[in-house]
């Protein structure tokens, strides 16, 4: 298996280096257009904020992963780039690396679901740009299967591993039926936006956003189907919300204990969740002393994040076992695609059928005819198999691309159900 | 029949302990198969317990409500049965061990001290007494479950307030769900106690010549009833919520437990059957 890969990722390179080689979707398509045929016959390009990785089958024997790396640097105009930032894999390690990426165990946030989606999207781009072939398609399918199994069969993606998601999970531990609850997000910056998105994903009933710059709040509210409250008087309606998430860049507290005391009186002590994910903090920590007020800041949310990351780390061996299994499945299939063993298996397969039928019907023939029956049936089988055998042997002689050769053999194996029979025999 | 009843009597605590173990295992290490096994174990335990109760009734020719240890085995059954229904209806997970442990306590005491009484007072064979005791026991099961959920609410409330995100935090349902479960169980318990007390007040004076309204069991039951009534009204009117309501539920349960102990072991009254 001559799959090669060249990778730059968060293990090997600092963020600025990764950023400089990041490829937008359109760039990936163009890049594939440049390398297809010239360097790789078929392959895959994955590019996220944490990694840019290229996998593929070389289009000729002179191409190796270094050639691809050089071309990528040339393409991004980074010829002076530090070569040590790259990892190179060949054959099984390349497959193993791709599967680990898809299963999320190579991610910065272990078990990150996002990377699985990104790998799937990258494969779709390869399909759309006709950059996939018979072999790579099979590898990518196996990678997706490994990723799916890791998510469904282990707890590698369980629990919140970001502060904003931990905040939402904690809210769900306090309140039930979020669809009947209302939330206010203070601050429409990146953190506030992510928290608001998580709330919407979890089905929050009503969402309101307030921000010092009203336009920004309006943009986010429009995106998430929420409403905007003017920042100048948001405290007047604070009691209407069951959840308040604050993520502003204010230097001082914007909500005091006194504010919350007033709110709780107006709410008749109905539970209020305050999530302060701003640094420095926006909400007075003294509010945590009030009954039915659940105040949490970034430190306490980080406890949840750390615990979940620890749990995910413990799942890595299980994911590795899945990856190992999927690699073995793939390689078993791949190794079966050799000419000589295929011819032998094909002949054995037909001989078994012939033998079974002769045995079944042998009593219908006289003793003298039985030998003839054997000879005639063998001759029929030989004639049937003559052409496929010649075609298979041609495979070695004309030396087509590995992809084409594998495809031919695979079609024959599938057509005659050889793999199926072998699997049943193994069982 | 006796050996079979004795066998089940001795076997039931072990069944409850196995079920408790299965639910505890699922609590610590959640898994679909573990949960299914726990549920199956609970179902089997309840089925065998039901067979035991019917066998006793048939063998001794009276429902097992004639002494406190017979009542304890019914309580063990009804607490777990109520929980089983609750689990099926709400699909709630993570609270099983806390309920089943109550049944274990009741069943172990019952198994150790229960006697095979074939001869009981004629009054104890009455159908009205059966209805009175049956509704009262289901009512007590309701308030027992309410107290357990109330207790879990308090633990989780404290854990969340103190940012302690351990096993309890990870496995229990949300605070609001625990509060609801505690409240709804209390309502069911209150309604059934109301029925039990109504039957009692109508029937008891006729059945017992020494009946007295100053009977300690009657007074303490009335107190428990008033307490739950006040709690439920306050909650419905929105005056009380959360901690206050669950604390009231726990206090009501302790009071109910003490009143049973008091009337059966300390005070001598028509309510003492043992």
Interface residues (C-beta under 8 A of the other chain):
Chain A: X170 X172 X173 X174 X175 X176 X177 X268 X269 X270 X271 X288 X291 X292 X294 X296 X300 X303 X304 X307
Chain B: X156 X160 X161 X163 X165 X169 X173 X174 X175 X176 X177 X180 X238 X241 X242 X243
